[in-house]
Amino acid sequence: MAGRNRMPRQPMNSDLHGYRDGPPPPLPRVARGHAMPPPPLPFEEEIALRRDEIRRIVADNRHLMDEIVALRRELPHVKDELHVLSQAMPKLRAEKEAETRELIQRGLKLEGELRSLEPFREELMQLRSEFKKLEALREEMSAKVQSMTKELKHLQMENQQMPILRTELDGLHQELMRTSRTAHEYEMKASAEQMEQKQAMEKNLVSMAREIEKLRAELEKRGRGPVPGPYGMPKANPEMGFSGGFREGYGADKGFYGGGPWPPYDSRGFPHH
């Protein structure tokens, strides 16, 4: 603001001036045997130079006066600005202090929050470790899934062969049923044949037992005494040896005809002693 509308103090043509800005230039030294220096300027030229210098000084003074007038005009505005600034400074200072206090409070609050978040930090570290474990488990499960996928493909290929195996199994089952039915029929047939043979043997044994009873009764009759036959001969003669030979011929060694009584007949099979 101090430099508003100010003009430079030096005139535009600064070449024409005297020795006001400094001492006159030194005169050249004259050495022995050289020419003499030029003679001084005439008086009229000196006066012309002085007049030019006076004009320049007057112009400078005018410029200075213009600057002073401009500064005096700007001085009330500067005072007003200074007054406004002087009134605004406490407010700005208070606002700055309030902002500083707010920043300090925020910092303290953040510090407290960070302290309160310390357990969460430990929990976060634990969660990170668990995440790493889960990541390793995921990789392991991925490998297992890949292996199971390969196994599933293999099973699918085997399942494609299942209809053929099922057909073969059905054929084997039917063949087994036919074999079982044939064996059962054969067993029933053999059992019927065995039953018929058993019944025939039982009939034969019954008839043989009856004949043996008859023979035994006849032998007992002959063993009681001589009985005249139809031609006057006794039925039994101990001297003839008929009964002994009969016992030897019909199982005397086997025990069917002994001194004991004949056992009762059992319709379920052979006679038992």
HELIX and SHEET records of a PDB file:
HELIX    1   1 PHE A   43  SER A  116  1                                  74    
HELIX    2   2 GLU A  118  GLN A  160  1                                  43    
HELIX    3   3 MET A  162  ARG A  224  1                                  63    
HELIX    4   4 PHE A  242  GLY A  249  1                                   8    
END                                                                             
